[in-house]
């Protein structure tokens, strides 16, 4: 294992002394500098090969980076060098937006959890695409997903317009595209998970994708990212709607509004989405329910509360084809990537 990876527990002590969002930016900056230096770049690389097929894409391993950590796609090569089989960046919106007021990210160390209400803060589609096009990770066998959303000031009735703008922009540069309709930090966004609203949105996206596939002579898979707070009835409806529109995958799940597992802890009452260890059990339930309803062929990416290789293997056992990490990286560091890949391989 890389010396840099082994040193993370020491670095974490310093990072946790900072505001959570400041530490986030500092970590991305440090990883980028380590990647840019030829002496340290080789010390970072630690990819475990576990060949996997996801939505028709060939992954070197089934462990991915969840969207939200690199919102602007500015650190794709540095993140890819940590050993991921695929990386998802974004969420991007058509226009740049600053997101919600700070502070807007809070650690709950007692539960290895995080609350964020960032609100799709990003530099907009034009900058995002420039960053993606500069990256070289795909040339080295990496797979990249581009995650799209709507601007906060776009009325929910016009949300499809923003998604269509983003879909058209990212299409030629993505291995797959994720439609994020489940962030709790953009007002009314989760309304789009309702049967009628989802049906209408996906219908428009499917028509646009068909035209883009003809234009670029390639079919880019589409995935939808859903919330963990849906009822079984709502999950069953989503499992009916997604295949109807030729959607290729579902990402289960985004952050939760529930605070049941962290009651009484500092910051537990902060508004926003809760991620980390408390989400793992619910994510497993959602994955299992979707797998039962969608059958064996539909792609499911499991995300939420993976803090160990065993957690990743449990996601796969519940029915996921691949997994994604975010909060676990904050608590465990980059060694978690290879740990998850190795445990998935061991339990196959």
C-alpha positions in Angstrom: 0.0 0.0 0.0 1.2 3.5 -0.8 3.0 5.4 2.0 0.8 8.3 1.2 -2.3 6.2 1.8 -0.9 4.9 5.1 -0.2 8.5 6.3 -3.9 9.4 6.0 -4.8 8.9 9.7 -2.2 11.5 10.6 -3.5 13.9 8.0 -7.1 13.3 9.1 -6.3 14.7 12.6 -5.3 18.0 11.0 -8.1 18.0 8.5 -10.8 17.3 11.2 -9.5 20.4 13.1 -10.7 22.5 10.1 -14.2 23.4 9.1 -15.5 20.5 7.0 -15.8 22.3 3.7 -12.4 24.0 4.1 -10.9 20.5 4.8 -12.6 19.2 1.7 -11.1 21.8 -0.5 -7.7 21.4 1.1 -7.8 17.7 0.5 -8.6 18.1 -3.2 -5.8 20.6 -3.5 -3.3 18.3 -1.8 -4.3 15.3 -4.0 -3.9 17.4 -7.1 -0.5 18.6 -6.1 0.6 15.1 -5.3 -0.7 14.0 -8.7 1.0 16.8 -10.5 4.4 15.9 -9.0 5.9 13.0 -10.9 7.7 11.9 -7.7 4.6 11.4 -5.7 2.2 10.4 -8.5 3.5 6.9 -8.6 3.2 6.6 -4.8 -0.6 7.2 -5.1 -1.4 4.6 -7.6 -2.9 1.5 -6.2 -5.6 0.1 -8.5 -6.9 -3.4 -7.8 -8.1 -5.2 -11.0 -11.5 -6.8 -10.6 -13.0 -6.8 -14.1 -16.6 -5.8 -14.1 -19.2 -4.9 -16.6 -21.6 -2.0 -15.7 -24.3 -0.7 -18.1 -22.2 -2.3 -21.0 -19.1 -0.5 -19.8 -15.9 -2.4 -18.9 -14.5 -1.4 -15.5 -11.1 -2.4 -14.1 -12.9 -2.7 -10.8 -16.4 -2.0 -9.5 -15.4 0.6 -6.9 -16.3 4.2 -8.0 -16.2 7.7 -6.7 -19.6 9.1 -6.0 -20.7 12.5 -7.4 -20.4 15.5 -5.1 -16.8 15.2 -4.1 -15.4 16.7 -7.4 -18.3 18.9 -8.4 -16.5 20.7 -11.2 -14.6 17.8 -12.7 -11.4 19.6 -11.9 -9.6 16.6 -10.3 -10.5 13.6 -12.4 -6.9 12.4 -13.0 -5.9 12.9 -9.4 -8.9 11.0 -8.1 -8.5 8.3 -10.7 -5.0 7.7 -9.6 -6.4 6.5 -6.2 -7.4 3.2 -7.7 -11.1 3.7 -8.7 -12.6 1.7 -11.5 -14.9 4.6 -12.4 -15.4 8.2 -11.3 -18.5 10.3 -11.3 -18.2 14.0 -11.2 -20.8 16.8 -10.8 -23.5 17.6 -10.1 -23.3 20.2 -12.8 -26.0 22.8 -13.6 -26.4 24.8 -16.8 -25.3 28.0 -15.1 -22.8 28.5 -12.3 -24.3 28.9 -8.8 -22.8 29.4 -5.4 -25.1 27.0 -3.5 -26.4 27.5 0.0 -24.9 29.9 2.6 -21.9 28.7 4.6 -21.4 26.8 6.9 -23.1 24.0 5.0 -21.1 20.9 5.8 -20.9 19.2 9.2 -19.1 16.1 10.6 -20.7 13.7 13.0 -17.6 11.7 14.0 -19.4 9.6 16.6 -21.4 8.0 13.8 -18.8 8.4 11.0 -21.4 10.6 9.2 -21.6 13.9 7.4 -24.4 16.4 6.9 -24.2 18.7 3.9 -26.5 21.3 2.4 -24.2 22.5 -0.3 -26.9 22.9 -2.9 -25.3 22.0 -6.2 -22.6 24.7 -5.9 -20.6 24.5 -9.1 -19.0 26.6 -11.8 -21.5 25.8 -14.5 -21.6 23.6 -17.6 -19.0 25.4 -19.7 -16.2 25.2 -17.1 -17.2 21.7 -16.2 -16.9 20.5 -19.8 -13.5 22.2 -20.2 -12.2 20.4 -17.1 -13.6 17.1 -18.3 -12.0 17.5 -21.7 -8.6 18.3 -20.1 -8.5 15.1 -18.2 -6.6 12.1 -19.5 -7.9 9.4 -17.1 -10.2 7.8 -19.8 -7.1 7.2 -21.9 -5.7 5.0 -19.2 -8.8 2.8 -19.0 -10.9 4.8 -16.5 -14.6 5.2 -16.9 -16.2 8.6 -16.2 -19.8 9.4 -15.3 -21.1 13.0 -15.6 -23.9 13.9 -13.1 -26.5 16.5 -14.2 -29.0 18.6 -12.3 -31.0 21.8 -12.4 -30.3 25.4 -11.2 -31.8 26.4 -7.9 -33.7 29.3 -9.5 -35.2 27.3 -12.3 -38.9 26.6 -11.4 -39.5 22.9 -10.9 -42.1 23.0 -13.7 -39.2 23.9 -16.1 -36.6 21.5 -14.6 -36.6 19.4 -17.7 -35.2 22.3 -19.7 -32.1 22.4 -17.4 -31.6 18.6 -17.6 -31.9 18.7 -21.4 -29.3 21.5 -21.7 -26.9 19.5 -19.5 -27.6 16.2 -21.3 -26.8 17.8 -24.6 -23.6 19.4 -23.3 -22.1 16.4 -21.5 -23.2 13.7 -23.9 -20.1 13.5 -26.2 -17.7 13.6 -23.2 -19.4 11.0 -20.9 -19.1 7.2 -20.6 -22.4 7.4 -18.7 -24.7 10.2 -17.5 -26.5 10.4 -14.1 -29.7 12.3 -13.7 -29.7 13.6 -10.1 -33.3 14.1 -9.0 -32.7 13.2 -5.3 -30.6 15.9 -3.6 -32.5 17.2 -0.6 -30.7 20.5 -0.9 -32.4 22.0 -4.0 -36.0 23.1 -3.2 -38.6 20.7 -4.6 -36.1 18.6 -6.5 -37.3 15.3 -5.0 -40.7 16.0 -6.4 -39.3 14.7 -9.7 -39.2 11.2 -8.2 -43.0 11.1 -8.3 -44.5 8.8 -11.0 -46.0 11.5 -13.2 -43.1 13.9 -12.9 -40.5 11.2 -13.4 -42.3 9.8 -16.4 -42.5 13.2 -18.1 -38.8 14.0 -17.4 -37.5 10.7 -18.5 -39.6 10.7 -21.6 -38.0 14.0 -22.7 -34.5 12.8 -21.8 -35.0 9.6 -23.8 -36.1 11.5 -26.9 -33.1 13.8 -26.6 -30.7 10.9 -26.0 -32.0 9.2 -29.1 -31.2 12.3 -31.2 -27.8 12.6 -29.6 -27.0 9.0 -30.2 -27.7 9.5 -33.9 -25.6 12.7 -33.9 -22.6 11.3 -32.2 -23.0 7.7 -33.4 -22.8 6.3 -29.9 -25.3 5.4 -27.2 -24.3 6.8 -23.8 -26.0 4.9 -20.8 -28.3 6.9 -18.5 -28.6 6.3 -14.8 -31.0 7.9 -12.3 -29.9 8.7 -8.7 -32.7 8.2 -6.1 -33.2 9.1 -2.5 -33.2 6.6 0.4 -36.3 8.1 1.9 -38.7 6.6 -0.6 -41.4 4.2 0.5 -41.6 0.7 -0.8 -44.5 1.7 -3.0 -42.5 4.6 -4.4 -39.5 2.4 -5.1 -41.8 -0.1 -6.9 -43.1 2.8 -9.1 -39.6 3.9 -9.9 -38.7 0.3 -10.8 -41.6 0.3 -13.3 -40.8 3.8 -14.8 -37.1 3.5 -15.4 -37.1 0.5 -17.9 -40.0 2.0 -19.7 -37.8 4.9 -20.9 -34.7 2.8 -21.6 -32.8 4.0 -18.5 -29.7 1.8 -18.0 -29.1 2.1 -14.3 -30.1 3.3 -10.9 -27.9 4.7 -8.2 -29.1 3.8 -4.7 -28.9 6.1 -2.8 -28.4 9.8 -2.3 -28.3 11.3 1.2 -31.1 10.9 3.8 -33.2 13.4 5.6 -33.7 11.0 8.5 -31.9 11.7 11.8 -33.0 8.6 13.6 -29.5 7.2 13.9 -27.8 10.3 15.0 -30.3 11.9 17.5 -28.7 13.9 20.2 -25.3 14.3 18.5 -23.7 17.6 17.8 -24.9 19.0 14.4 -27.6 16.3 14.1 -30.3 18.9 13.7 -28.6 20.8 10.9 -30.6 20.9 7.7 -29.3 18.9 4.8 -28.6 15.4 3.7 -27.0 12.8 6.0 -24.4 10.5 4.6 -22.0 8.0 6.0 -22.3 4.9 8.2 -25.9 5.4 9.3 -27.1 5.2 5.7 -25.6 1.8 4.9 -28.5 -0.4 6.2 -31.2 1.7 4.4 -29.2 1.6 1.2 -29.0 -2.2 1.4 -32.8 -2.3 1.8 -33.3 -0.1 -1.3 -30.9 -2.0 -3.4 -32.5 -5.4 -2.5 -36.0 -4.0 -3.2 -35.0 -2.6 -6.6 -33.1 -5.8 -7.5 -36.2 -7.9 -6.8 -38.4 -5.6 -8.9 -35.9 -4.9 -11.8 -34.7 -8.4 -12.4 -31.1 -9.5 -12.8 -30.0 -7.5 -15.9 -30.7 -3.9 -14.8 -27.7 -2.1 -13.4 -27.7 -0.9 -9.8 -24.9 1.1 -8.3 -24.8 0.9 -4.5 -23.8 4.0 -2.5 -24.3 5.1 1.1 -22.3 4.4 4.2 -19.5 2.2 2.9 -16.8 2.5 5.6 -15.1 -0.9 5.0 -14.5 -3.6 2.4 -17.2 -5.7 4.1 -19.7 -2.9 3.6 -18.9 -2.8 -0.1 -19.3 -6.6 -0.3 -22.7 -6.3 1.4 -23.8 -3.8 -1.2 -22.9 -6.3 -3.9 -24.6 -9.2 -2.1 -27.8 -7.1 -1.8 -27.9 -6.8 -5.6 -25.5 -4.0 -6.6 -23.3 -4.4 -9.7 -20.9 -1.7 -8.5 -20.4 0.6 -5.5 -19.4 4.3 -5.0 -17.6 6.0 -2.1 -17.7 9.5 -0.6 -18.1 9.9 3.1 -16.1 6.7 3.8 -13.1 8.4 2.1 -13.3 11.3 4.6 -13.2 8.9 7.6 -11.0 6.1 6.2 -8.9 7.8 3.5 -7.9 6.5 0.0 -6.9 3.0 1.2 -10.6 2.3 1.4 -10.7 2.0 -2.4 -8.4 -1.0 -2.7 -9.8 -2.5 0.5 -13.3 -2.5 -1.1 -12.1 -3.9 -4.4 -10.2 -6.7 -2.7 -13.1 -7.7 -0.5 -15.5 -7.7 -3.4 -13.1 -9.9 -5.3 -12.7 -12.2 -2.3 -16.4 -12.7 -1.9 -17.3 -13.2 -5.6 
